[in-house]
Amino acid sequence: MKRKRYTKARKHCCTYRTRLELAVEMLNV
């Protein structure tokens, strides 16, 4: 159960980071 929660949190972090990177790229452009 704990492992599953960690995976979900990791996925959320990845998604958040990707969204942030996309925003930065858009701003840069």
N, C-alpha and C positions, 0 to 999 in steps of 0.2 A: 504493500500500500504506500509506504513511504517512498519507495523507488518510483512508483507511478506518479506520485505528486511531484517529485523532483523533475521527472521528464516533462510534465505539463508546464512547470515553472520555466524550465529551460526553453521550451518551445515559445512561450510567451515572451521571454526575454529576447529570443532571436527575432521574433516578429517585431517587437518594439524597436530593436536596434536597426532592423532593415527599414522600418518606416522612418526612423530618424535620419538614416543615411540618405534615403530618397529625398527627404525634405532639404537636407543640406545640399545635395546635388542640384536640386531645383533652384535653390537660392543662389548657388554658385553660377548656374547658367543664367 
